[in-house]
């Protein structure tokens, strides 16, 4: 019996999970994949938006700004990379500048701090590698960049050490309710809880409809990206947007917290909820639009392409509410952009809703907000030497592209929630994220997983279940 069950271990579910472990509650988070942060939370623009564009009075506007203010402190507690690099929304003509003036007015009404409209010279002074055709920009200094999957994983890890329960590879097959909710999993196990939080991303309408009458529909929106090598990372220092359209914030060019450059996404509404494929036509179209921002990016330095799905709904705002027909069932759905930015504030709102539902809260006096992770190359030389003396594995570099040590890899394997995959290690501490994309370090990481978990090499997957890398020995 749990007090609260959360379905979906993306950034929103993870934020709610950690927030609930601040109280003396039995909390479980349920994820159908073999790891957390496997949907939109691992494939997005990694932007903490300032909050200038959501419509005044919406939940998107309120929680974006509140979440932005919370983010930096949370990342410090969780040892997650974050940088407040600021955003520029650039214009190329008078019509664009009128849009920028409206965005500035909207942002100020949303209580976004520090917004400024820049002229051409001021814009190019901040970003000299923009195209000379730019005529001005909106500058939002509170915009930031983050490691989104590192952040989501850290939230769940911190919730786990504070008493929460994590169930991965646990797909919800059915939900019923009498006095409590009964959640049937693919394993045959039935989980019982007093309250249920639906944070299932692109499947949120399916989970809702298992026990409630239909109230909304999720329309997945796919967006593809280029990840550029670190040789391109210094071209741009701010997150650069063109003026937004009805489909979203448009093609952006942004540095990442790890020194790469990200270009994308497009926006294509699709029906298939697992389609994260990319195509040459898609990527060429993204490149063509991005060339309007800057022609300085060398696309021959692209090291990876990927696509992610946004949980766009048939409503114009986030859906954060108790279901009308099933008491205690709380939807947290349609969390498209700025969902990542809003997630800390969304979690606080869910706590308020649970209180309104009659749930009692008593503080967990043993709650520990700190989750530490060693980033070896960021340490001083003295700190490195001391760490290696204590644990020689930190003196062995496994991933040369990203300078990741064996000690860091072992640390993240020990903190993982189950049978960690090769990409699960990659998302946690970055071996394989560099130019060679794991071509050299991948087999060595496999060996370390095999050794640390006492598993056969052939049982280690690349990413999701059944994505086996090896089939057996050749000789």
SVG drawing of the C-alpha trace seen along z (x, -y; Angstrom):
<svg xmlns="http://www.w3.org/2000/svg" viewBox="-18 -50 66 70">
<polyline fill="none" stroke="black" stroke-width="0.4" points="0.0,0.0 1.4,-3.4 0.1,-6.9 0.9,-8.1 1.8,-6.3 3.3,-8.3 3.1,-6.9 5.9,-8.1 9.5,-8.8 10.3,-11.8 11.3,-15.1 7.8,-16.0 7.2,-12.7 10.7,-12.8 10.2,-16.3 6.9,-15.3 8.6,-12.1 11.4,-14.0 9.1,-16.7 6.9,-14.0 9.8,-12.4 10.2,-15.6 7.2,-14.2 6.5,-11.0 4.8,-9.3 5.0,-6.0 5.7,-7.0 6.4,-4.9 7.3,-6.0 6.4,-3.6 8.2,-3.6 7.5,-1.3 11.0,-1.6 14.1,0.0 15.4,-3.3 14.1,-6.8 14.3,-9.8 13.6,-7.7 11.1,-9.9 10.9,-13.7 13.2,-14.3 16.2,-12.8 15.5,-14.3 14.8,-18.0 16.5,-21.4 17.9,-21.3 16.7,-24.9 15.5,-26.5 13.3,-29.1 13.0,-32.6 9.2,-32.7 8.6,-35.7 6.4,-33.8 3.7,-31.8 0.3,-33.5 -0.4,-35.8 -2.5,-34.0 -1.7,-30.5 -0.2,-27.8 2.6,-27.7 3.5,-31.3 3.2,-31.0 5.1,-27.8 7.8,-28.6 8.9,-31.8 8.6,-30.1 10.5,-27.0 13.2,-29.1 13.8,-30.8 14.1,-27.5 16.3,-25.6 19.7,-26.9 19.5,-26.1 18.1,-22.6 20.9,-21.8 23.5,-22.8 21.8,-20.5 21.8,-17.6 25.3,-18.1 23.8,-18.7 25.3,-21.0 23.4,-24.3 24.4,-27.6 22.4,-30.8 23.7,-31.9 20.7,-34.1 18.6,-33.9 18.3,-36.1 15.2,-36.2 16.4,-37.7 14.6,-39.7 15.4,-40.3 12.8,-43.0 10.2,-45.4 7.5,-42.7 9.9,-40.6 10.7,-43.6 7.0,-44.2 6.7,-40.6 9.7,-41.1 8.1,-44.1 5.0,-42.0 7.1,-39.3 8.9,-41.8 5.5,-43.2 4.2,-39.7 7.3,-38.7 7.2,-41.7 3.5,-40.9 4.7,-37.3 7.2,-38.9 10.3,-37.8 13.3,-39.8 15.8,-41.8 14.2,-41.8 15.7,-44.2 15.2,-45.0 18.5,-45.4 19.3,-47.1 21.5,-45.6 24.8,-46.8 24.0,-45.6 22.8,-42.2 26.0,-41.7 28.2,-42.8 26.7,-40.0 26.9,-37.4 29.3,-38.4 28.7,-35.2 25.0,-35.9 24.1,-36.9 24.6,-40.5 21.0,-40.7 19.8,-40.7 18.2,-44.1 17.6,-43.5 16.7,-41.1 14.9,-40.5 17.5,-39.7 16.3,-37.5 19.2,-37.2 17.4,-34.6 17.4,-32.0 19.6,-29.0 20.8,-25.6 20.9,-22.3 21.7,-18.6 18.1,-17.4 18.6,-13.6 21.3,-14.1 18.8,-16.3 15.9,-13.8 18.1,-10.9 19.4,-13.0 15.9,-13.8 14.9,-10.1 18.2,-9.1 17.6,-11.7 14.0,-10.6 15.3,-7.1 17.7,-7.8 14.9,-9.7 12.7,-6.7 10.9,-6.6 10.4,-3.4 11.4,-3.1 9.8,-0.5 11.3,-0.3 10.4,2.0 6.9,1.8 4.3,0.9 0.8,0.1 -1.7,2.5 -4.8,1.4 -6.2,-0.7 -9.2,-0.3 -10.5,-2.1 -12.6,-1.1 -11.5,-2.6 -7.9,-2.8 -6.4,-2.6 -5.2,0.8 -2.6,0.5 -1.9,3.7 1.7,4.0 2.9,6.1 4.7,8.4 1.3,9.3 2.0,7.3 -0.8,5.1 0.2,1.9 -2.3,0.3 -2.3,-3.5 -4.5,-6.1 -3.7,-8.7 -2.4,-8.4 -0.4,-11.0 -0.6,-10.6 2.7,-12.0 3.0,-9.6 4.0,-12.0 2.8,-11.0 0.8,-8.2 -1.0,-10.4 -4.3,-10.2 -4.1,-6.4 -3.4,-6.2 -6.2,-8.7 -8.7,-6.7 -8.0,-3.5 -10.0,-4.7 -11.5,-8.1 -13.8,-9.3 -12.0,-10.8 -11.0,-14.4 -8.1,-15.3 -6.0,-13.9 -2.2,-13.8 -0.9,-14.6 2.9,-13.8 5.0,-16.5 8.3,-15.3 11.4,-17.5 14.9,-16.6 18.3,-18.0 21.9,-18.2 24.5,-17.7 27.7,-19.5 31.2,-18.6 32.9,-20.8 34.9,-22.5 31.6,-24.4 30.7,-25.0 32.3,-28.5 30.5,-30.0 27.5,-31.0 27.3,-31.8 23.6,-32.6 20.6,-30.5 19.4,-32.0 15.8,-31.8 14.2,-33.2 10.7,-34.7 8.3,-31.9 5.4,-30.5 2.2,-28.7 4.0,-25.3 6.5,-26.4 9.6,-28.4 11.2,-27.4 14.7,-26.4 17.2,-27.4 21.0,-27.4 22.4,-27.0 25.5,-25.9 25.1,-23.0 26.3,-22.8 29.0,-20.4 30.5,-22.6 28.7,-21.3 26.4,-23.1 22.7,-22.1 20.7,-23.0 16.9,-22.3 14.2,-21.3 11.5,-21.2 7.9,-20.5 5.9,-17.7 2.7,-16.4 2.5,-12.6 0.3,-9.7 3.0,-7.1 4.0,-7.6 7.4,-5.8 8.6,-7.4 11.9,-9.1 13.3,-8.6 15.2,-11.3 15.4,-11.8 17.8,-13.6 15.0,-15.8 14.0,-16.8 17.6,-17.6 18.3,-19.5 15.2,-21.7 16.4,-22.4 19.8,-23.3 18.4,-25.7 16.3,-27.6 19.2,-27.7 21.4,-29.3 19.3,-32.4 20.6,-32.7 24.2,-31.9 26.2,-30.5 29.2,-29.9 28.2,-26.4 30.3,-23.7 27.8,-20.9 30.5,-18.5 31.3,-18.6 27.9,-17.0 28.5,-14.0 24.9,-12.9 21.3,-13.5 18.3,-12.6 14.6,-13.3 12.3,-13.7 8.6,-13.8 6.7,-16.6 3.5,-15.6 1.3,-18.2 -2.4,-18.1 -5.6,-19.3 -5.7,-22.1 -3.7,-25.3 -2.2,-25.0 -0.8,-22.4 -3.3,-20.0 -2.7,-19.9 -5.9,-18.9 -7.8,-16.2 -10.1,-14.2 -13.7,-15.3 -15.1,-11.7 -12.4,-9.9 -11.3,-11.5 -7.6,-11.2 -6.6,-10.8 -4.4,-13.8 -3.5,-14.5 -0.2,-16.2 -0.4,-16.0 0.2,-18.0 3.5,-19.2 5.1,-20.4 7.7,-23.3 8.3,-24.9 7.7,-21.7 11.4,-21.1 11.6,-24.7 8.3,-24.5 8.8,-21.1 10.0,-22.3 6.9,-24.6 4.6,-21.9 5.7,-19.6 4.8,-22.2 1.4,-22.7 0.7,-18.9 1.5,-19.0 -1.1,-21.8 -3.7,-19.7 -3.0,-16.7 -3.6,-18.9 -6.9,-20.2 -7.9,-16.5 -7.5,-16.0 -4.1,-14.4 -2.2,-15.1 1.5,-16.0 4.1,-15.6 7.6,-16.7 10.3,-14.1 12.9,-15.3 15.5,-13.1 15.1,-14.5 18.5,-15.0 18.4,-17.4 22.0,-16.7 22.9,-14.2 26.6,-14.3 28.3,-13.2 32.0,-13.4 32.9,-15.3 36.6,-14.4 37.9,-16.8 36.3,-19.7 38.3,-19.1 41.4,-20.9 44.7,-19.0 44.9,-18.6 41.4,-17.2 42.2,-14.8 45.3,-13.5 43.5,-13.0 40.7,-11.1 43.0,-8.9 44.9,-8.0 41.5,-6.9 40.3,-5.2 42.8,-4.5 39.9,-3.9 39.5,-7.6 43.0,-7.7 42.0,-5.5 40.5,-7.5 38.0,-5.3 36.4,-7.9 39.1,-10.0 36.7,-12.3 35.0,-13.4 37.8,-12.5 35.6,-10.3 37.2,-8.0 36.5,-4.4 35.7,-5.7 32.9,-7.9 31.4,-5.0 31.5,-2.7 29.8,-5.3 26.9,-5.8 26.5,-2.0 26.2,-1.6 23.5,-4.3 21.4,-2.9 18.0,-1.5 18.5,2.0 20.1,3.6 21.8,0.5 22.4,0.2 25.4,-1.2 23.4,-4.3 22.2,-4.5 25.8,-4.9 26.3,-7.4 23.4,-9.6 24.7,-9.6 28.3,-10.4 28.9,-10.9 31.3,-8.1 30.4,-7.9 29.0,-11.5 32.1,-12.7 33.2,-12.9 33.7,-9.1 30.2,-8.4 31.5,-5.5 33.4,-3.8 36.5,-3.4 35.2,-3.5 31.9,-1.5 33.4,2.0 35.4,1.0 32.2,-0.4 30.5,2.9 33.2,4.7 32.9,2.5 29.1,3.0 29.6,6.8 32.2,6.8 30.3,4.5 26.9,6.2 28.4,9.7 26.5,10.1 27.4,11.9 28.5,9.5 25.8,10.7 23.1,9.7 24.1,6.0 21.9,3.8 22.7,0.7 19.6,-1.1 16.1,0.2 15.2,3.8 16.2,6.3 18.7,3.9 21.5,6.4 25.0,5.6 26.6,9.0 25.2,12.4 28.0,14.6 31.8,15.3 33.3,15.5 36.1,17.9"/>
</svg>
